[in-house]
Amino acid sequence: MYKWAGKIAVVTGASSGIGAAIAKDLAQNGVTVIGLARRAEKVDEIAAEVSSAPGKIHSSKCDIGDINSIKGSFKWIEEKFGKVNILVNNAGLGYFGELFDMSEEQTRKINQTIDVNFTGLVHTTREAFKLMKATDDYGMIINVSSILDTVIPFPSKSLVYPATKHAVRALTEIIRQELILGKTDKIKVSNLSPGVVETNIVEAAGLENADQFYKSVACLQPKDISEGVLYLLSTPHNVNVTQLTIKPVGEKL
Ligand SMILES: NC(=O)c1ccc[n+]([C@@H]2O[C@H](COP(=O)([O-])OP(=O)(O)OC[C@H]3O[C@@H](n4cnc5c(N)ncnc54)[C@H](OP(=O)(O)O)[C@@H]3O)[C@@H](O)[C@H]2O)c1
């Protein structure tokens, strides 16, 4: 039996792309998944796709850019499931453009990217940790970052996206250190850095011809990243793979 079977996983951004693939793979392995997203109905559709899996996917409508929304979802999780064993911080977005464009629209995009990719991830981690620690069971936090968490191609034109991913990678180490200081050696944390993955992220960023973009670069599929998550979860409890970078063959960065 899969060692996390019967455990509770929270996957943020489970309504699409990488998060949907992770939620489905965990359910196929007998894990109970709570998928957080603004489009909870999409999470329900994904749950229906794997309705015969040994683990079930439940949805909770959540705006990761809003701390009150995060607190609401975790309160519901605590009441309904009583614990969390796995947190996959996957929700994220990015926009293209120039930092010094002073339009209100650009200000909104910059703030939204920071709020969801970084600030929200800080708060989901704090909320999940509270429920993980209370169980005195094994736990794992996986932060879906990006290969842009260490390099920034020139010219980036991707606003604050790479900066938020640098921050996620740095935060992963801060979480690891806090776990040591808190003497909680049953919980571990990993940073997962994917290269380009064919999802809806480019279309959501407002780029026209997303199909052509994906044809022009070497890219991965969401399942490739989900398998990386399963690998991280498969490691023995005393082994912490702190960093997993997954690039498509041919990646130039
Ligand atoms: N695709 C790539 O090339 C690539 C490469 C490296 C890293 N990543 C990272 O992988 C993660 C997943 O991205 P993806 O490629 O799978 O993109 P995607 O298909 O666009 O999915 C993004 C997910 O994030 C959720 N999300 C966005 N804003 C949210 C908010 N305010 N509140 C709650 N959920 C929110 C979306 O849910 P709702 O819209 O329903 O809220 C959706 O489920 C992101 O962190 C991204 O930075 C992607």
The ligand as an ORCA input file, in Angstrom:
! r2SCAN-3c Opt
* xyz 0 1
  N       3.530     26.081    -16.993
  C       4.830     26.350    -16.842
  O       5.586     26.491    -17.827
  C       5.420     26.455    -15.466
  C       6.802     26.423    -15.324
  C       7.359     26.533    -14.068
  C       6.551     26.673    -12.987
  N       5.197     26.733    -13.125
  C       4.375     26.912    -11.932
  O       3.439     25.869    -11.825
  C       2.319     26.299    -11.070
  C       1.042     25.864    -11.765
  O       0.932     26.532    -13.004
  P       0.327     25.883    -14.323
  O       1.374     25.957    -15.354
  O      -0.312     24.601    -14.025
  O      -0.742     27.003    -14.718
  P      -2.317     26.987    -14.939
  O      -2.724     25.847    -15.799
  O      -2.657     28.365    -15.387
  O      -2.879     26.740    -13.463
  C      -2.710     27.724    -12.486
  C      -3.470     27.307    -11.241
  O      -3.257     28.301    -10.243
  C      -4.494     28.681     -9.714
  N      -4.538     30.066     -9.273
  C      -4.119     31.172     -9.927
  N      -4.448     32.260     -9.213
  C      -5.094     31.826     -8.093
  C      -5.688     32.465     -6.987
  N      -5.725     33.804     -6.861
  N      -6.260     31.703     -6.041
  C      -6.284     30.351     -6.149
  N      -5.735     29.692     -7.172
  C      -5.144     30.430     -8.129
  C      -5.500     28.471    -10.836
  O      -6.791     28.263    -10.288
  P      -8.056     29.264    -10.485
  O      -7.792     30.092    -11.698
  O      -9.221     28.347    -10.609
  O      -8.088     30.057     -9.218
  C      -4.957     27.215    -11.492
  O      -5.478     26.067    -10.862
  C       2.469     27.808    -10.906
  O       2.978     28.100     -9.621
  C       3.514     28.158    -11.953
  O       4.242     29.320    -11.627
  C       4.609     26.617    -14.340
*
